[in-house]
Amino acid sequence: MNPQELVQVGKKIAYRRNELRLSQKEVAIVADVSPRTIHNLESGSTWPHASNRIAIERALRWAPGSLDAIKNGGEPTELQQPPETPPVVKQPLPQPGAGSDVDDLGELRESIRHLDSLPVYAQRVVLDQAVDELPRAVDALDSGRRGRLVRYAFGLWDEMEDVASSALRLAVTLGDGTRVWEFCGDGRWVMIRSLYAEPGHAPFPDRAGGPMPSTMIEERFGALQELPLEVVAQIEQECVGRRMDAAEILSMFHDHAESPTGDTGIVDLHTIRDGKAHDAAFDDDALIERINAGQEQIAAQEATEPLDEEWT
């Protein structure tokens, strides 16, 4: 392979990585290769082994053989369905006194800030990595914020026990369109498009926008109706190994309520596209803009309120 071919492949990979909003380190984690392998590939200096090429293609959500296709002047092939969450490769923690104790978490902190914009499988990798690094994050806090974090963690523990065997709380709104919401604590809910769970793991939501107070949600979208625990438990079972979209969750909600579709306003939820049920509500860009506007309103309100060092 000549150097020019390597450079062209590297440019394609860098463009794809930026398109997915992934860093070189995040691609390396998902593909279970070293960050240097990704760096060298993007810079056009080396060509990876066949096994590594397949892993890198998977991390970039390309079909096997895509890198060879690019090398030969062709185009990569998109995977038809998002891949299942790849095995998480946990990186060893740096030893105390090894230097760069804060700076080497810069990429991880940046990924957490933009977590909701990452692909679902990448969110899982980043979160698992963040769990490993959590002790260092706690150590970096001052005493006041550390106390707030401890109280919040124990509050979540109590909250989990309050909802019996399931930590997942779901609700629907049937007013301005029909949507599914996940409870995220402190009286706030976040809209979700789907749920997916691996065997032995809690469901992982595909979120749209950020958390909103229940009062704001009900002003904009109608009353929140929380799903009974038995329905949530059934949903948790049904989404293991597959992606359950909002339309299916809403269908289970209505089935449990034994309410005809026409009596609930859900009649506008489904459209038929290519022979499959489709949730038209989530194609509305204006909806996301409204949620983002709500987030800006929340941020502006919080900015004018004094920070209470003793968190309650």
N, C-alpha and C positions, 0 to 999 in steps of 0.2 A: 504494500500500500504506500502510495507516495504521500509526502507531507501535506500537499494541498487537499487531498481527500480527507485526511485526519482533521484538518482545520475546518472543513465544511461540516463534518459530523459534529465537531465540538460546538460550532455556532448553533446548529440545530438543537443540540441538547441544552445549551445555555438558554436559548429562546423558550424551549418547552418548560424548563425549570422555572423561569421567571413567570411564564404563563400560569403555572400551578402555584405560584407564590411560595416556592420552597427554596431554602438555602442549599448550598452544596452539602453541608453537614446533614441536613434533614434527608436529602436524597440518599446519602451514604448510609444513614441509620436504617431507612426503609429497605434499602437494597442489601444490607449487611455486607458492605464493603467499606474500605477506608476512605475518609474524605480526600486523601491524596489521589485515590483512583479516579474520583469524580473530577478533581481539579486537573489532573493530567489529561483526562479524556476531553474536557472542555477546551483545554489549551492546545490540543492537537499534538501532544508529545508522545502519547502511548495509546495502544489499542488493547483493551482488556481481553482476558480469556473468555471463552464461550460461556462458561457458567456465570461469570460476572456480568456479561452482556445481557443475559436473560434476566438476571436480578435487577439490573439498571433499567431495562425496558419496562419491567413490571412496576418499578417505583415511579416511572414517568407515565404510567398508564398507557403504554404502547404494547402492541402484540409482539410475541417473540419473532425475531427476524427483522425488526424495524431498523436496528442499527446497521445491519448489513445492507438493507435496502437503501438507506441514506448514503452509505459508502459507495454503492454502485450507481448513484445518481437518481435514486427513486425517492419516495416519500414514506414516512412511518405510517403504520396502521393503528388507528385508535382501538382500544379495547371496547367491545360493545357494551359491557357492563362494568361498573367499578369493581375492582378486585376485592376479595375478602381481605380483612386487615392482615397484613403480613406479620410474621413473628417479630416481636419487639426485641431488638438487640440492645440490652442495657449496657451503657458505657461505664467503665470503672470510675469511681470517684477519685479525684486527685488527692494525694496524700497531704496532710497538714504541712504547711511550710514549703510547699512545692513551687510557690510563686504563681502569679496570675490568678489568684484565688477568686477574684470578682470578675475580671475581664473575660475569663473563659466562659462565663454564663451569659455573655452579651447576646449571642444568637438565640439562645433558649428564651431569654427574657423578651426579645423582640418577637419571637414566634408566639409566645403567650399573649402579648399585646394584640396580635392580629389573628388569634386562634380561630375565631368564627369565619374568617375568610379563607382558611386552609381547607383542602379536601378532607372529607370525613376520616379516611384512613390515616392521613397525616396528623390530624388532630389527636387521634388515639396515641400515636407514637410520641408526639410532643408531650402530652399529658403524662404518659408513663415515665418519660425521661424527667419531667418536672417533679414527679413524686420522689424519684431518687435524689434529686437536688434540693428537696424541700428543707432538710436540716440546715443547709448552708444559707438558704433564704431567711429562715427564722433567726439564725445567728446574726445576720446582717441588720436586723431590725433593732430600733431603740426599745427601751423597756416599756414605754407606753404602748407602742404598736404591737409589741410582742404579747402584751397582756390582752389587747383587743383580739388578736389572732387566736389565742388560747381560748378565750371566752366564746368566740365564734365557732371554733372547732367543737367544743363541748356542747354548744347549742345545737349544732348540726347532729351531733350524736343523739341528743334528746329528741330532736325532731324526727330522726330516723325511727326511734323506738315508738314514737307517737303514732306512726302510720302502720303499725303492726309489722307484718313480714315484708312489706314492699316499701322501698324508699322512693319509688317513682310515683309522682302525683301528676295526673293529666286532667285537663278540662277542655271544654269546647265553648265557642261562642257562635251563636246562630243569628246574630243581628245583621250587621253590615257584611254579608258574606259569611261563610262557614269556615272556622279555623280550629286548629288543635294547639293547645298550650301546655307547656311543662312548668311545674312549680320549681323555682330556683332559690327559695328562701327570702326572708325579710319582706313578705307580702308581695313579691314580684313573680311574674310569669314571663316566659319567652316562647314565641311562636316556633313550632317545629314543622318540618316537611315530612319527616319519616323517622323510624326507629330501626336500629339494627343491633343484634346482640350475638356475640360468640358464645359457644357453650361454656357455662360456668362463669360468665361475666354479666354485669348489669347492662341493660340496653343503652346504646349510644345514640343520642339524638342528632339529627341534622337540623340545626337551628337557622332561623331566618331573622336577622337583626339581633338586638340585645334585649336584656330584661326590661320589663315595664311594670309599674305599680298596677295592681288589680283595678284600682279606681280609674286610672287612665285607660286601661283596656276596655272597661265597661262603658266608658264615655264614647269611645271610638268604634267599638265592634259589638257591643251588646253584652248582656249578662254572662258571666263565667259560670258554666255548669260543670262541676267536678265529676269525673267518672268514679263510680263505686269501686272499692278495692278489689272486688272479685273480677270486675271487667279489666282493671289494670293488670291483675295477676294473669288473666288469660292472654292479654296483649303481650306481656313479658314472655310467655311461653311461645306464642305464635311468631315472634320476631327473631327467635334463635336461628341463626344460620341463613336468614333472608331479610330483605329490607321491607318493612311494612310502612306503606305511605299513609299520609293523613286521611285520604279518602277511605281506606280500609278501617282505620281507627274510628272514624266517624260512623261508619257503617255498623261497627260493633257497638258503639254507644247507642245508636237508634234501635238496634236489635234488642239490646237489653231493656230499653225503655218500652219496647213493644209499641212504638209510635209509627204510624204510616209516614212515609217520606214526605208526602205533600203537606202534612200538618206541621212540619218543623222548619220549613224553609230550606231544607236540604236539596230541594228539587233542582236548584241551580248549581249544585256542587259539581256534578259530573257532566262532562261532555265526552263524546266518543271520538277518539282520535286513533286512527290506524287499528281499529278494532279493540282498543284497550280503554279502560276507565282512566280518565285524566282529571286531575284537580286543577281546574282553570283558575281558581282563586290565586294560586301561587305564581301564576305567570304575570300578575299585575305589578308592573314596576312601581306604579303609584303607591301600592300598599307598602313596599319596602321604604319608599320615600317618607311615607307617613310615620312608619316605625322609627326611622332615623330622626325625623323631626321630633318625635317624642323623646328620643334619647338626648337630643340637644336641649330640650326643655328641662329634662331631669338634671343634666349636667349644669345648666345655668342656675337652677334652683339650689343645687348642692354647693355651688361655688359661692353663693351668697350666705350660706349658713356656716357658723363657726364649727371647726373640727373638734369634736368631743374626744379628748384623749382617753377618757374612761369609757370605753365602748359598751353600749348596752344593746 
